[in-house]
């Protein structure tokens, strides 16, 4: 049973309504996609900025670590020099003590340590503790006398002054090593913090990219629906024209602009590249 002209025109009206809805929905999806892409690109730009900052902190950390390495080498040299001068002093003191006679300073100090340990750990009567304290005091006095006597030796005095100088330099160098190491650690922590931020932002980018893909898939689907409706409308237009011809109704020819729009639309469906003018013609004709 053939459809009447009224039925065909009603179908066309309904299809045109659906085509308009599909076109609006597709355009909304395209707009949503653009917004998501813009947000993604902005985050990617921020990631690049943070990555560049992290590289700067890494560069500074590595530079400071090189300074730490050199500072440690100097400190180790000073420590070796300090141990060497201490050995020299012990040898000079031993030689000088032998000349002075009696036990050496090292032996006296060792005896003091033993007595002090005994005082702290061994139970004793007040009288015995008093005698022990006096003995320790006498030993300290002997040590002081020995040290003063040793200082009269020019070689020992010079060696002690050198020892003090090297010790001060070594302590200063050690402090510099610690300060540089602290700065290097700070730069390292800043770098790690920035890289952590990059990782968090990359997760956000991945989420946005997934949404973009889904929106584009949906937009393509709706666009194909729109094209399907337009094809059906064109088919109905031909049927309507034939039905009017049968009924004796005067049918106006297709306007040149409309005919051109239809031709451009067919090229559009085939995926051919269109000019800006072509796109404007399609838009005016309501085909995109």
C-alpha positions as CSV (number, residue, x, y, z in Angstrom):
1,X,0.0,0.0,0.0
2,X,1.5,3.3,-1.1
3,X,1.8,6.1,1.4
4,X,-0.1,9.3,0.8
5,X,1.6,12.7,0.3
6,X,0.4,13.8,3.7
7,X,1.9,10.7,5.3
8,X,5.2,11.2,3.5
9,X,5.4,14.9,4.6
10,X,4.6,13.9,8.2
11,X,7.4,11.3,8.1
12,X,9.7,14.0,6.7
13,X,8.8,16.4,9.5
14,X,9.5,13.7,12.1
15,X,12.8,12.8,10.5
16,X,13.8,16.5,10.3
17,X,13.0,16.8,14.0
18,X,15.2,13.8,14.8
19,X,17.9,15.1,12.6
20,X,17.9,18.5,14.3
21,X,18.0,16.7,17.7
22,X,21.0,14.5,16.6
23,X,22.8,17.5,15.2
24,X,22.4,19.5,18.4
25,X,23.5,16.5,20.5
26,X,26.5,16.0,18.3
27,X,27.5,19.7,18.6
28,X,27.1,19.5,22.3
29,X,29.4,16.5,22.4
30,X,31.9,18.2,20.2
31,X,31.9,21.2,22.6
32,X,32.3,18.9,25.6
33,X,35.2,17.2,23.8
34,X,36.9,20.6,23.2
35,X,36.6,21.6,26.8
36,X,38.0,18.2,28.0
37,X,40.9,18.6,25.5
38,X,41.6,22.1,26.6
39,X,41.7,20.9,30.3
40,X,44.0,18.0,29.4
41,X,46.4,20.3,27.4
42,X,46.5,22.8,30.3
43,X,47.4,19.9,32.8
44,X,50.0,18.6,30.3
45,X,51.5,22.1,30.2
46,X,51.6,22.2,34.0
47,X,53.3,18.8,34.0
48,X,56.0,20.1,31.6
49,X,56.5,23.1,33.9
50,X,56.8,21.0,37.0
51,X,59.2,18.5,35.2
52,X,61.4,21.4,34.2
53,X,61.5,22.6,37.8
54,X,62.3,19.1,39.0
55,X,65.2,19.0,36.5
56,X,66.6,22.3,37.9
57,X,66.5,20.9,41.4
58,X,68.2,17.7,40.2
59,X,70.9,19.7,38.5
60,X,71.5,21.7,41.7
61,X,71.5,18.6,43.8
62,X,74.1,16.9,41.6
63,X,76.2,20.1,41.6
64,X,76.1,20.3,45.4
65,X,76.8,16.5,45.7
66,X,80.0,17.2,43.7
67,X,80.9,19.9,46.2
68,X,80.2,17.4,49.0
69,X,82.5,14.9,47.5
70,X,85.4,17.4,47.2
71,X,84.7,18.7,50.7
72,X,84.8,15.2,52.1
73,X,88.1,14.5,50.4
74,X,89.6,17.6,52.0
75,X,88.1,16.6,55.4
76,X,89.6,13.1,55.1
77,X,93.0,14.6,54.3
78,X,92.8,16.8,57.4
79,X,91.7,13.8,59.5
80,X,94.7,11.9,58.3
81,X,97.0,14.8,59.0
82,X,95.4,15.1,62.5
83,X,96.1,11.4,63.2
84,X,99.6,11.8,61.9
85,X,100.4,14.8,64.2
86,X,98.9,13.0,67.2
87,X,101.2,10.0,66.6
88,X,104.1,12.4,66.3
89,X,103.1,14.1,69.6
90,X,102.8,10.7,71.4
91,X,106.3,9.8,70.2
92,X,107.8,13.1,71.3
93,X,106.0,12.9,74.7
94,X,107.2,9.3,75.2
95,X,110.8,10.3,74.4
96,X,110.5,13.4,76.7
97,X,108.8,11.4,79.5
98,X,111.6,8.9,79.4
99,X,114.1,11.7,79.9
100,X,112.1,13.1,82.8
101,X,111.8,9.7,84.4
102,X,108.8,8.1,86.1
103,X,105.6,6.9,84.5
104,X,104.5,8.6,81.3
105,X,101.4,10.7,80.9
106,X,99.5,7.9,79.1
107,X,100.1,5.5,82.0
108,X,99.1,8.1,84.6
109,X,95.8,8.8,82.7
110,X,95.1,5.1,82.4
111,X,95.5,4.7,86.2
112,X,93.2,7.7,86.8
113,X,90.5,6.1,84.6
114,X,90.8,2.8,86.5
115,X,90.5,4.5,89.9
116,X,87.5,6.6,88.8
117,X,85.8,3.4,87.5
118,X,86.5,1.7,90.8
119,X,85.0,4.7,92.7
120,X,81.8,4.5,90.7
121,X,81.3,0.8,90.7
122,X,82.9,-0.6,93.9
123,X,81.2,-0.3,97.3
124,X,83.6,1.2,99.9
125,X,83.6,3.0,103.2
126,X,83.7,6.8,103.4
127,X,87.3,6.6,104.6
128,X,88.4,4.4,101.7
129,X,86.5,6.6,99.2
130,X,88.2,9.7,100.6
131,X,91.7,8.1,100.3
132,X,90.8,7.1,96.7
133,X,89.7,10.6,95.8
134,X,93.0,12.0,97.2
135,X,94.9,9.5,95.2
136,X,93.1,10.5,92.0
137,X,93.8,14.2,92.8
138,X,97.5,13.5,93.2
139,X,97.6,11.7,89.9
140,X,95.9,14.6,88.2
141,X,98.5,16.9,89.7
142,X,101.3,14.7,88.4
143,X,99.7,14.6,85.0
144,X,99.6,18.5,85.0
145,X,103.2,18.7,86.1
146,X,104.2,16.3,83.4
147,X,102.3,18.2,80.7
148,X,103.8,21.5,81.8
149,X,107.2,19.9,81.6
150,X,106.5,18.6,78.2
151,X,105.4,22.0,77.0
152,X,108.8,23.3,77.8
153,X,110.1,21.2,74.9
154,X,109.9,23.4,71.7
155,X,109.3,20.4,69.4
156,X,106.3,19.3,71.5
157,X,104.9,22.8,71.8
158,X,105.1,23.3,68.1
159,X,103.5,20.0,67.4
160,X,100.6,20.7,69.8
161,X,100.0,24.1,68.1
162,X,100.0,22.3,64.8
163,X,97.6,19.7,66.2
164,X,95.2,22.4,67.4
165,X,95.3,24.2,64.0
166,X,94.6,21.0,62.0
167,X,91.8,20.0,64.4
168,X,90.1,23.4,64.0
169,X,90.4,23.1,60.2
170,X,89.1,19.5,60.2
171,X,86.1,20.5,62.4
172,X,85.3,23.5,60.1
173,X,85.6,21.3,57.0
174,X,83.3,18.7,58.6
175,X,80.7,21.3,59.3
176,X,80.9,22.4,55.7
177,X,80.3,18.8,54.5
178,X,77.2,18.6,56.8
179,X,75.8,21.9,55.5
180,X,76.3,21.0,51.8
181,X,74.8,17.5,52.4
182,X,71.8,19.1,54.0
183,X,71.3,21.5,51.0
184,X,71.7,18.5,48.6
185,X,69.0,16.6,50.5
186,X,66.7,19.6,50.4
187,X,67.1,19.9,46.6
188,X,66.5,16.1,46.3
189,X,63.3,16.3,48.4
190,X,62.0,19.2,46.3
191,X,62.7,17.2,43.1
192,X,60.8,14.2,44.5
193,X,57.9,16.3,45.6
194,X,57.6,17.8,42.1
195,X,57.8,14.4,40.4
196,X,55.1,13.2,42.8
197,X,52.9,16.1,41.7
198,X,53.6,15.1,38.0
199,X,52.5,11.6,38.7
200,X,49.3,12.8,40.3
201,X,48.6,15.1,37.3
202,X,49.4,12.3,34.8
203,X,46.7,10.2,36.5
204,X,44.3,13.1,35.9
205,X,45.4,13.4,32.3
206,X,44.7,9.7,31.8
207,X,41.2,10.1,33.2
208,X,40.5,13.0,30.9
209,X,41.9,11.2,27.9
210,X,39.5,8.3,28.6
211,X,36.6,10.7,28.8
212,X,37.7,12.4,25.6
213,X,37.8,9.0,23.7
214,X,34.3,8.1,25.1
215,X,32.8,11.5,24.1
216,X,34.3,11.3,20.6
217,X,33.0,7.8,20.1
218,X,29.5,9.0,21.2
219,X,29.8,12.1,19.0
220,X,30.7,9.9,16.0
221,X,27.8,7.6,16.8
222,X,25.3,10.6,17.0
223,X,26.9,12.1,13.8
224,X,26.3,8.8,11.9
225,X,22.7,8.9,13.2
226,X,22.3,12.5,11.9
227,X,23.7,11.5,8.4
228,X,21.3,8.5,8.4
229,X,18.3,10.9,9.1
230,X,19.5,13.3,6.3
231,X,19.8,10.4,3.8
232,X,16.2,9.3,4.7
233,X,15.0,12.9,4.3
234,X,16.6,13.1,0.8
235,X,14.9,9.8,-0.1
236,X,11.5,11.1,1.2
237,X,12.0,14.4,-0.7
238,X,12.3,12.3,-3.9
239,X,9.2,10.3,-3.1
240,X,7.3,13.5,-2.2
241,X,8.3,15.0,-5.5
242,X,7.1,11.9,-7.4
243,X,3.9,11.8,-5.5
244,X,3.2,15.5,-6.2
245,X,4.0,14.9,-9.9
246,X,1.4,12.1,-10.0
247,X,-1.1,14.2,-8.3
248,X,-0.6,17.1,-10.7
249,X,0.9,19.4,-8.1
250,X,3.5,21.7,-9.5
251,X,6.9,20.7,-8.2
252,X,9.6,23.4,-8.1
253,X,13.1,22.2,-9.2
254,X,15.7,21.9,-6.6
255,X,17.4,25.3,-6.0
256,X,20.9,25.5,-7.3
257,X,22.2,26.2,-3.8
258,X,20.3,23.2,-2.3
259,X,21.6,21.0,-5.1
260,X,25.2,22.1,-4.5
261,X,24.7,21.6,-0.8
262,X,23.6,18.0,-1.5
263,X,26.6,17.4,-3.7
264,X,29.0,18.7,-1.0
265,X,27.2,16.6,1.6
266,X,27.8,13.5,-0.4
267,X,31.5,14.4,-0.6
268,X,31.5,15.1,3.2
269,X,30.1,11.6,3.8
270,X,32.9,10.1,1.7
271,X,35.4,11.7,4.0
272,X,36.7,14.2,1.4
273,X,38.4,17.4,2.5
274,X,36.0,20.4,2.4
275,X,36.8,24.1,2.1
276,X,35.5,26.7,4.5
277,X,33.1,27.8,1.8
278,X,31.8,24.2,1.5
279,X,31.3,24.0,5.2
280,X,29.3,27.3,5.2
281,X,27.0,26.0,2.4
282,X,26.3,22.8,4.4
283,X,25.6,24.8,7.5
284,X,23.2,27.1,5.8
285,X,21.5,24.1,4.3
286,X,21.1,22.6,7.7
287,X,23.2,19.5,6.7
288,X,25.8,19.8,9.5
